[in-house]
Amino acid sequence: MTTSSFYKTSVCAALLFCSICANAQSDSTKTRLSLGGYGEAVMTRNFYSQHFNRYADPETYKNDKGHGRFDLPHVTINLGYDFGRGWTMGSEIEFEHGGTESAVEIDADESGEYEAETEKGGEVALEQFWINKAFWGGKFNIKAGEIIVPVGEINQYHLPNEFFSVYRSEGEAKILPNTWHQVGISAWGKLKDWRYEVQFLSGLDAERFGANCFAHYGATSPYEYKLANVYAGAARIDNTSIKGLRLSLSGYYGYTFANTEKKAASSYDDCHGALAIGSFGFLLNRWNWIVRGNATYAHLSDAERMTKFMNSFPKHSQQDGSPSKHSPIADAAYSIGIEAGYNVFSQVESLRSKQKLYVFGRFEDYNPYAKGNHKVAYDYLHVRRIAAGINYMPIKQIIVKTEYAQRLLAKAYNNEPSISVGIAYSGWLIK
């Protein structure tokens, strides 16, 4: 045999061996390994001023030119594995806005200064990593690790094919952590038409609360670990007894004060910052209609005392700095939203089984500073938002979205119209 012939034979044998191994591996792991994710790419044109002082002096910036943005809101990789005997693993790595979890922004609460925001120590966001043990065919499960906190509709249903708007709905995302994930332990399961879940978690960090974001940043940490000086619980229940209809209730309760490295004086021993959240949601998916809604209300005790404590921190001291927003914290926040879309392709016989085109409308009313001692100064945070657009799904995993929206603010301020276009995918590559 010549060298050339030997080489060709060896290559063919190697390729055949690799093919057999790949097929064998595929056969043995096709029901064990799961790989998927979702991602969004968005272009937006905002027809209002982007100046940081536009709320403090709305008349000056009333006729400013608009501004545009390109963004990658969320791109994730999901990896799971079924070890057998009821043991499974799940994980999700997210690249938010196309980068790490550090960013520079101009902060209106700090006189327009550039501020470096650190959402979480590290270079990537590990949104999920958990081990799950199923009992009795999945009727009861114990899950532990970095888990999703299912409070509110936008946390439990945050994939791009689970809302019509180009970006996630603003209201809940404004007042709650989103996507809310923490290290904890969860007991969950399904019984006939009911799904239930109860979680034990570390408390949120009130040091990261703010007037324009309420508790949104409370689950993040500037350290390489999450402090757990105080604890909290979360729960959710969903019912699907009626065909095409899901009804949901979720809630959260926990202390938020003193969950930081900096210790408060003994005079604050009775200050807890108890945060209570209640949320109702529903989904109707029937008769070619999809209708979704949510109502979320949050109350925070000791808000004024915590504001005084947080504002005592130096703003920009390398020796004694703080991630505090240095702005008042609200006593209460709320979000109400509803959206409805109709699949017009359901009326076209040649398209109804292959593609979908939803024409939708959405309304939201939310306020991250609904109650507090500085309510008048922050009345621009009360937003009513209307939106209309389309969702086109050429195949199940791909969605093209367009949307016209307008934020309707209090009379003293300028409304904020915008147009957004996005494309997204969501699905499993291996499952």
C-alpha positions in Angstrom: 0.0 0.0 0.0 1.4 3.4 -1.0 1.7 6.2 1.5 -1.1 8.1 -0.2 -3.4 5.2 -0.1 -2.6 4.5 3.5 -3.3 8.1 4.3 -6.7 8.1 2.5 -7.7 4.8 4.2 -6.7 6.1 7.6 -8.7 9.3 7.1 -11.8 7.4 6.0 -11.5 5.1 8.9 -11.1 8.0 11.3 -14.1 9.8 9.8 -16.2 6.6 10.0 -15.2 6.1 13.7 -16.1 9.7 14.6 -19.4 9.3 12.8 -20.2 6.1 14.8 -19.2 7.8 18.0 -21.2 10.9 17.3 -24.3 8.8 16.5 -23.8 6.7 19.6 -23.4 9.8 21.7 -26.4 11.4 20.1 -28.5 8.3 20.8 -27.4 8.2 24.5 -27.7 11.8 25.3 -30.5 13.1 23.1 -33.0 12.9 26.0 -30.4 14.0 28.7 -28.6 17.1 27.3 -30.5 20.3 26.5 -29.0 23.3 24.8 -30.9 26.5 23.8 -31.4 30.1 24.7 -32.8 33.4 23.4 -31.6 36.7 22.1 -32.8 40.1 21.0 -31.5 42.8 18.7 -33.2 46.2 18.8 -33.2 49.5 17.0 -35.0 52.5 18.6 -35.7 56.1 17.7 -36.7 58.3 20.6 -38.4 61.5 19.7 -37.5 63.4 22.8 -34.5 65.0 24.6 -32.0 62.6 26.1 -30.5 65.4 28.4 -30.2 64.2 32.0 -31.9 67.4 33.2 -35.0 67.1 31.0 -37.3 66.5 34.0 -35.9 69.2 36.2 -36.3 71.8 33.4 -38.7 70.4 30.8 -39.4 73.7 29.0 -35.7 74.2 28.1 -35.5 70.8 26.4 -39.0 70.6 25.0 -37.8 71.0 21.3 -34.6 69.0 21.5 -33.9 66.6 18.7 -34.6 63.0 19.1 -31.9 60.3 19.5 -31.5 56.7 18.3 -30.1 53.6 19.9 -29.0 50.1 18.8 -29.1 47.5 21.5 -28.8 43.8 22.3 -31.0 43.7 25.4 -30.5 40.0 26.2 -28.6 37.2 24.7 -28.5 33.9 26.7 -27.2 30.4 26.5 -29.1 27.7 28.4 -27.5 24.4 29.2 -29.2 21.6 31.0 -28.7 17.9 31.7 -30.8 15.0 33.0 -28.6 12.8 35.2 -31.4 10.3 35.7 -33.3 9.1 38.8 -35.0 12.5 39.1 -31.8 14.6 39.2 -31.4 17.4 36.7 -29.2 20.5 36.2 -30.0 23.8 34.6 -28.0 26.9 33.8 -28.2 30.1 32.0 -25.5 32.6 31.0 -26.7 36.0 29.9 -24.9 38.8 28.1 -27.0 41.8 28.8 -26.7 44.8 26.4 -24.0 43.0 24.6 -21.4 43.1 27.3 -20.4 42.6 30.9 -22.4 43.9 33.8 -20.5 47.2 34.1 -21.6 50.4 32.4 -21.2 54.2 32.5 -24.3 56.4 32.7 -25.2 60.0 33.3 -27.1 60.1 36.6 -29.7 62.9 37.1 -29.7 62.3 40.8 -26.0 63.3 40.9 -26.1 66.5 38.9 -25.4 64.9 35.6 -22.1 63.3 36.6 -20.8 60.2 34.8 -21.3 57.2 37.1 -19.9 53.8 36.7 -22.6 51.3 37.6 -21.6 47.8 38.7 -24.6 45.4 38.6 -22.7 42.4 39.9 -19.1 41.4 40.4 -17.6 39.4 37.6 -17.6 39.6 33.8 -20.7 37.7 32.9 -24.1 37.2 34.4 -24.9 33.7 35.5 -28.6 34.0 35.8 -29.3 30.4 36.6 -27.4 27.4 38.0 -29.4 24.9 39.9 -29.8 21.2 40.8 -33.3 19.8 40.9 -34.6 16.6 42.4 -38.0 15.4 41.3 -40.2 13.2 43.4 -43.4 11.3 42.5 -43.1 12.0 38.8 -42.5 15.7 39.2 -45.5 16.4 41.5 -43.0 17.6 44.1 -39.5 19.0 43.4 -36.6 20.5 45.4 -34.4 23.0 43.5 -31.3 24.7 44.9 -28.8 27.1 43.4 -29.2 30.4 41.4 -32.9 30.3 40.7 -35.5 32.6 39.1 -37.7 34.4 41.7 -41.1 34.1 40.1 -42.7 37.3 41.5 -44.6 39.2 38.9 -45.4 38.2 35.3 -42.2 39.6 33.8 -39.9 37.5 35.9 -41.7 34.2 35.4 -42.4 34.9 31.7 -39.5 36.9 30.4 -38.7 35.2 27.0 -39.2 37.4 23.9 -42.1 35.2 22.7 -43.9 35.8 26.1 -44.6 39.5 25.6 -45.5 41.6 22.6 -43.5 44.8 23.2 -40.0 45.1 21.7 -38.5 45.6 25.1 -39.8 43.8 28.2 -42.8 45.6 29.7 -41.6 48.7 31.5 -43.7 48.8 34.6 -42.7 45.6 36.5 -39.2 45.8 35.1 -38.9 49.3 36.6 -39.9 48.4 40.2 -38.7 44.8 40.5 -35.4 43.1 39.9 -35.5 41.7 36.3 -34.8 39.0 35.5 -34.9 38.4 39.3 -32.5 35.7 40.2 -30.9 34.8 43.5 -29.2 31.9 45.3 -31.8 30.0 47.3 -33.8 26.9 47.7 -37.2 26.2 46.1 -40.0 23.6 46.6 -42.3 23.4 43.6 -44.5 21.0 41.7 -47.6 20.4 39.7 -50.9 18.9 40.8 -53.5 18.6 38.1 -54.3 22.2 37.0 -52.2 23.8 39.6 -48.5 24.8 39.7 -47.0 25.9 43.0 -43.6 27.2 44.2 -42.2 28.4 47.5 -38.7 29.8 47.9 -36.2 30.7 50.7 -33.7 33.4 49.7 -31.4 36.1 51.1 -33.0 39.5 51.5 -32.6 42.3 49.0 -30.2 45.1 49.6 -31.9 48.4 50.4 -28.6 50.2 49.8 -29.2 49.8 46.1 -32.8 51.0 46.1 -33.6 54.4 44.5 -36.3 56.9 43.7 -36.5 56.1 40.0 -36.0 52.3 40.3 -37.5 51.3 43.7 -36.1 47.7 44.3 -34.9 47.0 40.8 -31.2 46.7 41.7 -31.8 45.2 45.1 -30.9 41.6 44.1 -27.5 42.6 42.6 -24.3 42.9 44.6 -21.1 44.9 44.1 -19.2 42.0 45.7 -18.2 38.6 44.4 -20.9 37.1 46.7 -24.4 38.0 47.9 -24.7 39.1 51.5 -27.3 37.3 53.6 -27.6 39.1 56.8 -31.4 39.1 56.4 -33.7 36.6 54.7 -36.8 36.5 52.6 -39.5 34.2 51.2 -41.3 34.2 47.8 -44.2 32.1 46.6 -46.3 31.7 43.4 -49.3 29.7 42.4 -50.8 29.2 38.8 -54.1 27.7 37.8 -55.1 26.5 34.3 -58.4 24.9 35.1 -60.1 26.9 32.3 -59.0 26.0 28.8 -56.7 28.6 27.4 -56.6 30.7 30.6 -53.9 30.9 33.2 -54.5 32.8 36.5 -51.5 33.6 38.7 -50.7 35.0 42.2 -47.2 35.7 43.5 -45.7 37.4 46.5 -42.6 38.2 48.4 -41.7 39.3 52.0 -38.4 40.0 53.5 -36.2 42.5 55.4 -33.8 44.7 53.3 -32.0 46.9 55.7 -28.5 46.1 57.1 -27.9 43.6 54.2 -24.6 45.3 53.5 -21.0 45.3 54.7 -21.4 48.7 56.4 -22.9 48.3 59.8 -25.5 50.8 61.1 -25.5 52.3 64.6 -27.4 50.7 67.4 -30.1 53.4 67.0 -31.1 51.5 63.8 -31.6 48.1 65.5 -35.4 48.4 65.1 -35.1 49.4 61.4 -35.8 46.4 59.1 -37.0 47.8 55.8 -39.6 45.1 55.4 -40.5 44.7 51.7 -43.9 43.2 50.9 -44.9 42.5 47.2 -48.1 41.1 45.9 -48.8 40.4 42.2 -51.7 39.1 40.1 -51.3 38.0 36.5 -53.2 36.3 33.8 -52.9 34.9 30.2 -55.7 34.2 27.8 -54.6 32.3 24.7 -57.6 31.2 22.7 -59.7 32.1 19.7 -56.6 33.4 18.0 -56.2 36.0 20.7 -53.5 36.4 23.3 -54.3 38.7 26.2 -51.9 39.2 29.1 -52.2 41.4 32.2 -50.5 42.1 35.5 -51.1 44.2 38.7 -48.2 44.5 41.1 -48.0 46.5 44.3 -45.0 46.8 46.7 -44.8 48.4 50.1 -41.5 49.2 52.0 -41.4 50.0 55.7 -38.8 52.4 57.2 -38.2 54.0 53.9 -37.5 57.5 55.3 -35.1 56.2 57.9 -33.2 54.1 55.4 -33.0 57.1 53.0 -31.4 59.2 55.8 -28.9 56.4 56.5 -28.0 55.8 52.8 -27.6 59.5 52.1 -25.1 59.8 55.0 -22.6 57.8 52.9 -20.0 59.8 51.0 -20.9 59.9 47.2 -17.4 59.6 45.7 -15.0 58.6 48.4 -12.4 56.0 47.5 -12.0 55.2 51.2 -15.7 55.1 52.2 -17.7 55.0 49.0 -21.1 53.2 48.6 -23.2 51.9 45.8 -26.2 53.9 47.3 -28.2 55.9 44.8 -28.3 58.8 47.2 -31.9 59.5 46.4 -35.1 59.1 48.4 -36.6 55.6 48.7 -40.3 55.3 48.2 -42.8 53.8 50.7 -44.7 52.1 47.9 -44.6 51.4 44.1 -47.0 49.8 41.7 -47.4 48.6 38.1 -50.5 47.8 36.1 -50.4 46.5 32.5 -52.5 44.8 29.9 -51.8 43.9 26.3 -53.9 42.1 23.6 -53.0 40.8 20.2 -54.9 39.1 17.4 -53.3 36.6 14.9 -54.6 38.0 11.6 -52.9 35.1 9.7 -55.5 32.8 11.3 -57.9 34.2 8.7 -55.6 33.2 5.8 -55.9 29.5 5.1 -52.5 29.2 3.3 -50.7 30.9 6.3 -52.5 29.9 9.4 -50.6 26.7 10.0 -47.1 28.0 9.2 -46.8 31.6 10.2 -48.3 34.1 12.7 -48.9 37.8 12.6 -50.1 39.4 15.8 -51.4 43.0 15.7 -51.3 44.2 19.3 -51.9 47.1 21.7 -50.6 47.7 25.2 -51.3 50.0 28.1 -49.3 50.4 31.3 -49.5 52.6 34.4 -46.6 52.5 36.8 -44.9 54.5 39.4 -41.7 53.6 41.3 -42.3 56.5 43.7 -46.0 56.1 44.3 -45.8 57.1 48.0 -43.1 59.0 49.9 -42.1 62.2 51.6 -40.7 63.6 48.3 -43.5 62.6 46.0 -44.0 66.0 44.4 -40.3 66.2 43.4 -40.6 62.8 41.7 -44.0 63.1 40.1 -42.4 62.7 36.6 -41.8 59.0 37.6 -45.6 58.4 37.3 -45.9 57.0 33.7 -48.8 56.0 31.6 -47.5 54.2 28.5 -49.5 53.2 25.4 -48.1 51.1 22.6 -49.2 49.4 19.4 -47.4 47.2 16.9 -47.0 43.8 15.3 -45.3 40.5 16.0 -44.4 38.5 13.0 -43.4 34.8 13.4 -42.2 33.3 10.2 -41.3 30.1 12.1 -41.9 29.2 15.7 -38.5 30.2 17.1 -38.1 33.6 15.3 -40.0 36.8 16.0 -39.8 40.2 14.2 -41.3 43.0 16.2 -42.2 46.6 15.5 -43.8 49.1 18.0 -44.8 52.7 18.3 -45.0 53.8 22.0 -45.6 56.9 24.0 -44.9 57.6 27.6 -47.6 60.0 28.9 -46.2 62.0 31.8 -47.7 64.6 34.2 -48.8 67.8 32.6 -45.6 69.8 33.6 -43.4 67.4 31.6 -43.0 66.4 27.9 -44.4 63.1 26.7 -41.9 60.6 25.2 -42.8 59.0 21.9 -40.6 56.3 20.3 -40.5 53.7 17.5 -38.7 50.4 18.0 -37.9 47.5 15.7 -36.5 44.2 16.9 -35.7 40.7 16.0 -35.5 37.8 18.5 -35.2 34.1 18.7 -36.2 31.7 21.5 -35.9 28.0 21.6 -34.0 24.8 22.1 -31.3 23.5 19.8 -31.0 20.2 21.6 -33.7 18.7 23.9 
